[in-house]
């Protein structure tokens, strides 16, 4: 893979509930940005974003209300659902790749998210599992 090619994409995939009543202008701007395909060069970059104050302010307040989709940059059909809640970030592997027990993983922090994203990437990025 070329060093300049991102590993992951991320986009808002679903609205699961009502947005918080006091959604700031900054959060609204981030939501608009995340409604378009965004890319990340490493799992650490993406995990850092998922735990950044800006993302937490947008997605991890009150009831679960947003869902996101992380995909491989080189194969947008390989995706992982991300559901942020007030206390945690959930990865849901709807393709049942076997990376996560029960196809779900509740991240316990930024480092754990990066490790799990790298594990998922190593499985779904292999040529045998891509472009099927």
C-alpha positions in Angstrom: 0.0 0.0 0.0 1.3 3.5 -0.9 2.2 5.5 2.2 0.0 8.3 1.0 -3.1 6.1 0.7 -5.4 6.3 3.7 -6.4 3.1 5.5 -9.9 3.9 6.6 -12.9 6.0 5.6 -15.7 7.1 8.0 -19.1 8.6 7.3 -22.3 9.2 9.2 -24.5 6.2 8.2 -27.6 6.6 10.3 -29.6 8.7 12.7 -30.8 6.5 15.5 -32.6 9.1 17.6 -33.2 12.7 18.3 -30.2 15.0 18.4 -29.4 16.7 21.7 -31.4 19.8 22.2 -28.3 22.0 22.6 -26.2 20.9 19.6 -23.5 23.6 19.3 -22.7 25.3 16.0 -19.3 23.5 16.2 -20.9 20.1 16.6 -23.4 20.9 13.8 -20.4 21.7 11.5 -18.7 18.5 12.4 -21.9 16.5 11.7 -22.1 18.1 8.3 -18.4 17.2 7.6 -19.0 13.6 8.8 -22.0 13.3 6.4 -19.4 13.2 3.7 -16.8 10.5 3.3 -13.7 11.3 5.5 -10.4 9.4 5.4 -7.8 8.5 8.0 -4.3 7.3 7.3 -3.9 5.0 10.4 -5.9 3.3 13.0 -4.3 5.5 15.6 -5.5 8.6 13.7 -9.0 7.3 13.6 -9.1 6.2 17.2 -7.7 9.6 18.2 -10.6 11.2 16.4 -13.2 8.9 18.0 -11.9 10.0 21.4 -11.3 13.7 20.5 -13.2 16.3 22.5 -14.9 17.5 19.3 -16.3 14.1 18.4 -17.2 13.3 22.0 -19.1 16.6 22.2 -21.1 15.7 19.1 -21.8 12.0 19.4 -21.3 10.9 23.0 -23.9 13.0 24.9 -27.3 11.9 26.0 -28.9 8.9 24.4 -27.4 7.1 21.4 -28.5 9.1 18.4 -25.8 8.6 15.6 -24.3 5.7 13.8 -21.2 5.8 11.7 -19.6 3.4 9.2 -15.9 2.8 9.0 -14.7 1.3 5.8 -11.5 0.3 4.0 -10.3 3.0 1.8 -9.3 0.5 -0.9 -12.6 -1.5 -0.7 -15.7 0.5 0.5 -17.7 -2.7 0.7 -15.8 -3.8 3.8 -17.4 -1.8 6.6 -17.6 -1.8 10.4 -20.5 0.0 12.2 -19.6 2.4 15.0 -22.1 3.4 17.6 -20.9 6.0 20.1 -22.8 6.3 23.4 -22.3 8.5 26.4 -19.9 6.0 28.0 -18.3 4.1 25.2 -17.7 3.4 21.5 -19.2 0.2 20.1 -17.8 -1.5 17.0 -20.3 -3.8 15.3 -19.0 -6.2 12.7 -22.2 -7.0 10.6 -20.1 -9.0 8.2 -19.2 -11.4 11.0 -15.5 -11.6 10.2 -14.7 -13.2 13.5 -12.4 -10.4 14.7 -14.6 -9.5 17.7 -16.2 -12.0 20.0 -19.9 -12.0 19.1 -19.1 -9.5 16.3 -19.2 -6.7 18.9 -16.5 -4.8 20.7 -17.0 -2.1 23.3 -13.9 0.0 23.2 -12.3 0.8 26.6 -10.4 3.8 25.3 -8.4 5.3 22.5 -5.6 2.7 22.6 -8.0 -0.2 22.6 -9.9 1.2 19.7 -6.7 1.6 17.7 -5.7 -2.0 18.4 -9.1 -3.3 17.4 -9.2 -1.3 14.2 -5.8 -2.7 13.3 -7.0 -6.2 14.0 -10.1 -5.7 11.9 -8.0 -4.1 9.1 -5.6 -7.0 9.0 -8.4 -9.5 8.5 -10.6 -7.6 5.9 -7.7 -6.0 4.0 -6.2 -9.4 3.0 -6.5 -10.0 -0.7 -8.5 -13.2 0.0 -11.3 -11.2 1.7 -11.4 -8.2 -0.5 -13.5 -7.5 -3.6 -15.8 -10.5 -3.3 
